[in-house]
Amino acid sequence: LSKVIDGVWTELSEPQEFKVVKLREGALPAKNISEINAFRKRFEAFQQDMTAVRTVLSKSQSLVSAMSTALSSATNPTPELAKSIEDARNALLTINRKMNGSKAKNEIGERNSLSPGDGQFVGFVALGSTYGPTGNHVAAFERAVNQLAGIKSELKTISEQTLPGLRSALKEAGAPWIEGEGLK
């Protein structure tokens, strides 16, 4: 047991050992604890990736919106640059639909295609049971992991290549400062 106050770490006691035992046996035989822990670690990594992708996607969409506004104030805007910004916006909207489903379908209660978020639900259900992840849990989670990896790859290309290129093109077109550019 320890505490941290104003950046100062203080040990309050020595480590104590204890043993956790089941209160009762479940209806299904429990999975091996190492198998459950391996699934838990993969699930935690997946959750971190989900958070990172959602954050980068949101910031990228805000940046493209700001770029569109900046283009309207540029001294030398071009139709090609306007098209490139719109293409980036559409690509981000497509990624958003893959991540979160269709907003229109959500509003009327229609079913959406499976998304990585479904993998989060599966992970919580699997780890909340007394016997660990079933074969169906693992298969559904793997689908979500693979889907997120594809989305992450698409988003990485846009955020690391497309958007910096558009930022440079906007500067050349005489557009005003955009949040995130740093100081001139």
N, C-alpha and C positions, 0 to 999 in steps of 0.2 A: 504494500500500500504506500502510495506517495502522493505528494501534492506539488503543484507548481503555482507560485505566486510571484508576479512581476518578473517572470523569467527565471526564478530561482527554484530549482528542484530539490525537494527535501523528502528523504525516506522516512516514513512513519512507522514501518514495522518490517520485520524480516519476512521472506516468502513463507507461505504456509501451504502444505500439501493436503489435498483432500481427494476423495474418490466419489465420482458421480455414479449412481446406480439407478437402474430403471425402477419405477414404481410397480409396473406390471408389464407383462409381455403383450405385444400388439397382436391383432388378428393375423397379420402377415409376418413371415419371418423377416427380421431386420437385415438390412444390407450391412456389409462390412464397414466399420467406421472409417477406414482409410478411403473407401470408395465414396462415402458421403462427404468426407473432407475434400477429396479431389474435386467433386462436383461443386462444393461450396466455393473453393478457390477460383474455379473457372467462372462461376456465377458472379463472384465479386469483381473479377477482371471485366466481365461482360458489362456489369453495371457501370463501371468506371468508363468504359468505352461509350456506352449509351450517353452518359452525362457529357463526355467530351464532344461527341458528335452533335448532340442537341445544342450545346453551347456554341460550337463553331458554326453550325447551320444558322442559328439565330443571329449571331454577329455578322455572318456573311450576307444574310438577307437585309439586315439593317444597312450594311455598307453599300450594297447595290442600290438600295433606295436612296441613300445619300449621294451616290454617284449620279443617279438619274437627275436629282435636284441640282447638283453641281454642274452637270452638262448644260442645263437650261440657262446657267449664268456664265458659261464659258465664252471667251472672246472669239474663238475659232472652232465652233462645234462642227462635226462632220456627220453625215448620215450613217457612215460605216461605224463610227463610235457609238452612236445611238443604238444601232442594231446589235452591236457586241454587248452593250449593257443589257439590252432586252433579252438577248440569248442567255446571258448569265442569270438573269432574273428567272427566266423560264426553267433553266436547268436546276436552280435551287428550289423552285416550286415542285418540280418533279421529285427531287430528293425528299422534300418535306412530305409529299404524298406517300412515298415509300416508307418513311419513318412513322408517320402518324395517320395514314389513311386519308380518305377524301373528306374534307370538311363538310361538303354538301351532303354526302352520304351519312355522316355522323349526325347532322341536323335532323334528318328525317328517319333515323333509326335503321337505315340500310346496312347490310353487312359489308365490311371492307375486306380487302385481301389481308392475309396474315402479315403482321409487321414485327419488327424486332421487339416492340413493347410486349407482344404476346409471350415472348421468351422470358421477359421479366416475371410475368404472372406465373408461368410454368415453373420457374426457378423458386419462387416464393412457396408455391404449393408443394413442390418436391421436398424442399428443405423444412417445411412446416409439418410434414408427416412424421409418424413414429418409425417408419421403415425405410426412409430414404427415397431417392429417385427411382422410378420404375423405368422400364424400357421405353414406354411412351413419353415419359418426361424427358429422358435423355435425347430421344429422336427429335422431339419438338424444340428442345433447347438448342440442339445442333443446327437445326434449320434456321433458328433466329440468329445464332452466332454467325453462320455463313452469310445470311442476308445482311446483317450489320457490317460485316467485313466488306461486302460489295459496295454498300452505301458509303462507308468510310473512305474507301478508295476513290469513289467518284467525287466526294466532297473535298478530299485532300487535293485532288487535281485542280478543282475550281479555286479553293482557298489559297493554294500555294503557287499556282501558275496563272490562272485566268485573272483573278482579282488584282494581283500586283501589276499585271500587264495593263489592265484597264486604268488603274491608278496612274501609271506613267503616261498613258495616252491622254488622260484627262488633264494632266499637268501641261502636256504639250499643246493641248487645245485651249489653254488659258483658263481652266476651271478654278474656282476658289478652293481654299483649304477644306479638307474633309476630315472629320473626326478620326483619330487613329493614325494620322500621317506623321505625327511628331511636330516639332517646332521648326519653323523655317529659319 
